[in-house]
């Protein structure tokens, strides 16, 4: 449930002060925000100075035309950002990863990346023919590969089946891994949470440090809403990724075992 402060008289709200009091409190917070920004810049500078490790450029991926080497995923550019999409084999759309759906849903306009010689692609941790149907279900226009046959090589030493964001650099015919992150590190792909964070109620999620009574019943799923065909179970506690609702209304099917939509 999301509380609407415009219609719910009992909804909590920040205290009301005059303009001078508001600006004084905001100025104190702004000093912390500026320090946070400067620290972020320093971390980014250190990230640019990390060493790199070589990766076999012939590592196999599966794309729309079948097997291709990793180096082809660069699409002729020098840098590559790959999002490793979690996958539940043979599960319908309703039971695919909420977090990965949230991440991939943020990626729309890629021209800014392309202008910096960067390609973005999804490396799904499931079979191509099945997972690409999910891309079609979601209506995404992003490069999509299956990396399932090469995960031991590409994610060596890391947890397979978890969301990963990995950066690569191409030097001629050689490929190097330069950075990787997982869990909340993938929030770098997001704009929705970044915007939510500047609102008075924030993300409205249970883990946040919010004042007593603040709405905190949200996530990137809406449990049970509109999903009568998928009742909660111990393994699947209900709900589905929020962007699914518009796809279902458009007539898309949860079944990922048939042919992709034209």
N, C-alpha and C positions, 0 to 999 in steps of 0.2 A: 504494500500500500504506500502511495505517495501522498503526503499531506499537502493540500492546496491552501496556502496562507491567504489567498483571496476569498475563499469560500468557507474556510473552517475557522470559526471565531476562536476556537480553543488552541489553534496552532501556535507553537512557541515562536518567539521572534527575539532578535537582539534588543537590548535596552535602547530607548530613545534618548538622545542627547542633542544639544544645540550644535550648530555648524562648527564652532570653535573646538568643542570637545571632541567631535567626530574627527576633525582634521588632526588634532593632537594625537589621538590614538592611532590613526592611520600613519602618521609620520613615524611613530615609534616602530610600527610593524614594517614600514618601508625600509628602515635601516636594516632589519633582519633579511628582508627580501633581497636587497642589494648585495648583502654579504653572501646570501645563498647563490645569487647569480654569478658573482665573482668567483666563488668556489667552484661552481659548475664550469666556468670558463677555464679555471686552472686544471680541473680534472680532464676536460676535453683536450687541453694542451698536452697533458701527460699521456693521454690515450694516443695522440698523434705521434708520440715518441716511443710507443711500444715496439718491441721486436716483432718479427713475424715467423711463421713456420710454413714450410713448403708442403703443398698438397698435390697429389697426383692429378694432373689436368685431365687424364683419361678416365677418372672415376665415373662410373656409369649412372646416368639419370634416365628416366623415361619421360618423354615429352609427347606432344601431339603426333609426331612422326615416328615414334618409337624410341629406341635407345640412342642417347647422345652423350658425348663426354661433358664433364663438368665445365670445361672451358667454353663450350658453346652457350652456356647459360649467361655468359657475360654479354651476349648479343653485340659483340664488337666493341664494347666499352671496356675501360680499364678497371673499373671497380664494380663489385657486386655485393648487394645486401640480400641475404637469403633468410627467409623466415621458415623455420621447420615446424610445419603444421602438425599437431597431434592428430591421431586418427584411431577410430574404433572400427575395426574391420566388420563388414557386413551389417553395420548398424544403420538405421534410417537417419535422415537429416536431423530429426528431433533429438537424437542422442549423440550427435557429434559435439566436439569440444566448444563450450561456451566461450572460454578465454581466447582460443585461437580465432573463433568467429569474430569476436570483438576486435582483435588486433587486425585481422585482414580487412574488416569493414572500414577501417580508418584510411586505407590506402586507396586513393582515387586519382588525384592529379599527379602524374609522374614527370611532367616536363621539367620541373625544378631539379629533380634528381638527374634527369638526362642531361641537363645543361651543365652539370658538374661531372659528366662522364661516369655516372653511376646507373647501374641497372638494378631493379628490384625484382625478385622472383620468390615464389613460394616453393619450397621443397617439402612436399607432403610425405609424412611417415606412414603412408598407406599406398595401396596399389593405384596406379594411374587411372584406369578405366572407371573404377568405383569413385575415387576421390574427385576426379574432374567433373563428375555429375553434381557434386556438391557445389563446386564453383559455378556451374550452370544454374543450379537451384538458387544460389545467392545473387546471381547476375553480376559477378565480378569480372572485370576486364584486366586481369593481371597474369603475368607469365606463371605457368603452373607445371611443375614436374613432380614425379614420384622419385623419392630418394631411398625407398624402402630396401632395395637390394644393396645399397652402399652405406647404410647408416653406421655400421661398425667402423668404416674408414673415415667417413665425414665427421662423426661425432665421437671419435676415439677418446676414451676416458671420461665421457659424459653420459648422462642418463638418457637412453633412448626412450622415446615416448613422452618426453617433456617438451614444452615450447622452448625453442632456442632462436635467437637472432644472431646471425654470424656474418661477418664482413670478410671479403676476399679482395685481393689485389692481383691483377694480371700483369706480368712483365714478359711481353712477347708470348712465347709458348709455355711459360711457367706460371703456376698459380700458387698464391700464398694466402694463408689465413692470418688476419691481422687483429681480430677482436671477436669476442662472443659474449653473450649474456643470456640469462634465462629468468624465469619468474617475473618479478616486478621490473626487472631491467628492460623487458619488452614494452613497458609503458612509453618508451621513446617513440613508438609508432602512433601514439594516441593524441587526439585533440579533445575528445569528449570529456575525459577525466580532467584534463588540464583546465578546461573551461568550468567544469563543475567545481573544481578546487577554489575558484575565486568567488563562488556564490556563498551566501550565508549558511546554507544547509550542506554544502560540500557534496560528496558522492552519495551520501545517505546510506552508507554501508555499515554493518555492525562493528567492524574492527576500528572505525575512526574514533579519535578522541574529540567528541562533540559535547556541548553542554547537555545537561540533564533534560530529557524530554524532546530532544531534536529527532526528527524522522531518521531512522536508521534501519529500514526494512528492505532496502533495494540491493540489487546486484545487476550484472549484465544479463540476468534471466528474470523472468516474471513467473514464479512458481505457480503451476497449474493453470494460469490464465490462458484460455483459448486452446488448451491441449487436452480435451477429454479422451482422445485416443491413446494418450500416454500417461496413465495414472502413476503417481509416485511409487517407487519401490526402494528397497534398501540401497541398491546400487545406483539407481537414477532417481534422486529425490524430487523430481518434478520440474516443470518449466522447460524452457528452451531459450536459445539466444534471442534477444529482443528483435533483431532485424528479420527474424523468420516470419513475423506476423504479416508483413506486407507481401512477402513472397507467397504465403499460403492464400491470401486474398486474391492474388493474381493467378491462382490456379496451379501453382507448382506443387509437385508431389514430394512427399517425404521419402518415397522409395528411391534408393540410389542404385538399385540393381538393374534397372532398365536402361534404355538408350538415353543419352543426353537430349535435352530439349533442343529443337532446331533454332 
